[in-house]
Amino acid sequence: MIVATRPHTHETAQPEEHAHVALPQHRHHFETQEQQREAATFGMWLFLLTEIMFFGGLFFSYLLYRNWYYDAFVAASNQLSVPLGGTNTAVLITSGFCMAIAVWAAEVKKKGLLVVTLILTMLFGCIFIGIKYDEYHEKWEKHHIPGEHFDVAEFVNPHAYGLKEAPLAPDAAKKTQIFFSLYFAMTGLHALHMIIGLGILVWLTLRAHRGDFTAGYVAPIENFALYWHFVDIVWLFLFPLLYLINRHPV
Amino acid sequence: MSATSSTIVNLPDQKTATLPKRNYLNNEDGLLSWLFTGDHKRIAILYLISITFFFFIGGAFAGLIRLELLTPQPDLVASDTYNKFFSMHGIIMVFLFLVPSVPATLGNFLMPIMIGAKDLAFPKVNLLSWYLYWVGGLFTLAALVLGGVDTGWTFTTPLSTHYLNTHVVTAAVGIFIIGFSSIFTGLNFIVTIHRMRAPGMTWFRLPLFVWSNYAASLLMVLGTPVLAITLVLVALERTIGIGVFDPTKGGDPLLFQHLFWFYSHPAVYIMILPGMGVISEVISTFSRKRVFGYTAVAFSSVAIALFGFFVWAHHMFIMGVSNYSALVFSLLTMLVAVPSAIKIFNWAFTLQKGSITFETPMLYAFGFMGLFTIGGMTGVFLGALGMDIHLTETYFIVAHFHFVMVGGMLMAFLSGIHFWWPKMTGRMYPESLSKLAAVTTFIGFNLTFLPQFILGYLGMPRRYHAYPPEFQVLNVLSTAGATVLGVGYMLPLLYLGWSLKYGAIAGNNPWQATGLEWQIQSPPLTENFIEVPVVDHEAYDYEWLAHKTEQEVTTVG
C-alpha cells in the first residue's frame, strides 16, 4: 500500500540544535532542513557546471586560434601587463580567502566576523575590477580594441629565434585582432561575473548584518562562496593562458 | 466510438461524480495567484498555454511556406520574404515549441508527482524559467515584427554576421534568454530527481518518463551554455565587429559550426527523449504490462544523451572537415541508432502478448513508433558519408528531421497531453473526436512529408521558393497533406477546450495505470500528497495495482 507517514529514513542526520525547530527559511516542499540545504548546494554545483560549459566555448576558441596564429598570439600577449595581471591574481585569491573565512564565520555563528569578511571580499573584488578597468583603458589608448581603429604598429616578435625584436609579418599582425577579441570576450565575461557577484555580496552583507545567517541557515553564504571561488578559478586559468605562456618563443 | 468492452476506461458514475472541491486549480483565485505561483502544476499549465500560442504562430509560417511551394513559380512572396518565413518557422518551432514542450509542460506537471515529491526543488527558479521563456519569446516576436530574420534557424556565419542585414541580434538575444529558461528547467529536474524522491522510490523504480527527462536535462545543462556563448559571439561580431568567425579577419566560420552544432545536435535529443518517456508510459499502460527490458530502456536514454554529444560534425560533412574526422563522426552518428533501436524493440516486446487497447494516447503512440522509426532509419542514410553528400541540403533532410521531430516529438506530445489530460483537468476528452484527430494527424503527416523524401532524392534543394515544374505534383501532395495536418492540430485545440467545461468527470485513475500520479485525486491538490507516499513496488506493477484496488486505499483528501 502506498499511504504511510514518512519515517525518519533520510540518510543524513540533522544537527541537534535544529532537529525540532523549523527555521523561518524552511520551504514547505522539503521534508527536512538538511534536504533543503543539500538540494541548494547540488543545484549550485550544477549551475557552475553550466558556467564551465559557457566559458568552455571561449577557451576552445582561444586554444584553436592560439594554435593557428601562434606568432600573432605571442606578440599580442606581450602587450599585456604581467605585473597588473599578477597583482590582480593575488587580489582575487585574497578575496577568495576572505570569502572562505566568511563561510566559517557563518557556520560558527560569529556575526561580526561574517560581516567584516564579506565587506573585505567585496573590497578586494572592487580592487580587481579597478585594475581591470585600468588595463582596458590602456588598451583603449593604444588602439588595441578590435574594430575599425585597431592599430597593429606596436606588435613585435620579442627576441624571435635568437634575433632582436622583429616586427610581425603583416598577415600575422592582422591576426592579433583575434587575440584581443578573445581577450576582451574572456576577461569581459569574467569581469561581468565579478560585478554580478559584487551585487549579490551587497545583498548578502545586508542580510548578514540583520543576522539571517548566524542562526543555523548558512546555505546562501555557502553557495555564494562556491560561485565566488568558481570565478576565482576561471581567472586562474585566464591569467596564464592570456598573460604568461609563451611570451618568449625559442 | 464510445467506451466498449475493448477499452479499459474506468470512469466514476457520471450522475454522482464531481470534481474534488479543493484542487490546485481552485486553491487560490485571480490572475496574480497564477503569475506569482510556485506550484509546478500551475507553471506547467502556464507553459502549456504559452507553447500552444507559439506552436500556432510557427505553424502559420509552415502553412505560408507550403502555400508558396504549391506552384513552381515564385508567385506568392519574394525570395527574401520566403527566407524570413522559413527562418521564423524554424526558430519558433525549435526554440519555443519543441525544446520546452514535453519537459516544461508534462515534465513540470508530472515529474515531482511521479517521484512522490511535493514540488520541484526550486519553485521560484521554475517560475523564473517561465518568465525567461516569455522574455525570450517576446524578443523573437520583436525580431519578427521589426522585419524578420532570414538566416534560417541555424544563424550560420558569415551569412548571419555579414551578408544579411536583418534582425539577427534581436533574435539571437531572444534565443540566448530562452536558453537560460531551458538550463534552469534542466537543473531543477536533475536536483529534484536526485534529492526529492519519496522513501522507497529507488532509481530503478522510477517511471521511464522520469529517466528520459533526466537524460534530457543533462543535455540541457551541458549543451545550452555552449549555444549561449556562440550566440553572444555572433551578436558581438555583428555589433562591434570582433573577428572570431569572420574569415576576412582571420576568424573561422567553421568554428561557429562546431560550437553551434555541439548544442544543436544534442538539442534534437532534448526534444525527442522526453517524448520517448511519454511513449514508454502510454505503451505500458495500454498493454497492461511492465515495459520489457526496463533497465535497458532507462539506460538507453542516458546512452542517447551521451552519444548525442559526439555526433555534431555530421552537420559539416560537406563544409570542410577532414576526411578522417568525417569518418569518425559518421560512425558515431550511426551508433546513436543502437540505443534508439533498443527503445523501439523493447516497446514492441512490451506490446507482444499484452492486453492492448486502442485509446487515443495509444493511437498517437503507435503513430510515434511508425514515424520515428522512419525518421531514425533515414537518419542512418544521412549519417553514411557518401549518401549524405548526395542528400544534404535537399528536401530529404527536411523530411528526415520532420519525421523525427514532428512525427516523433509532436506525436509523443499529443499522446502525453491526451494521456494525462484527465489528471491535469479532472475531465475526459471526447473519445471519438480525439481518435479522429489522431488518425487525421497521422494521414496528414505522411501525406506532407513522404513526398519530400522523394523530392529530396530527386534533388530539390531546401530553402528555395521556386523549383522546376517537374517537382510540382509531389509539392502539391505535400501542401495538401499540410492542410490535413493543420486540421489534425486544430481539432485537439477545440475539443480539449470544450472538455474543460463539458467533459466527463474522469476520476482518479481512468486508465487504471500504476504511476504515483494516478493514485492521487484529479486534479491534484496543490501539495500533491497529503502524506508522503512510501513506495514498495516496481514501476508498472499491475499486480500491485490490482491488489491495491481490492483494499481500496486512496490518498484523496
Interface residues (C-beta under 8 A of the other chain):
Chain A: M1 I2 V3 A4 T5 R6 P7 T9 R27 H28 H29 F30 E31 Q35 E38 A39 F42 G43 L46 F47 L49 T50 E51 M53 F54 F55 G56 G57 L58 F60 S61 L64 Y65 Y69 A72 P146 G147 E148 K174 K175 Q177 I178 S181 L182 F184 A185
Chain B: A117 K118 D119 L120 A121 F122 P123 V125 I183 L187 N188 I190 V191 T192 H194 R195 M196 A198 P199 V221 L222 G223 T224 P225 V226 A228 I229 T230 V232 L233 L236 I240 G241 I242 G243 V244 K249 G250 G251 D252 L255 H258 L259 L516 Q519 E527 E531 V532 P533 V534 V535 D536 K548 Q551 V553 T554 T555
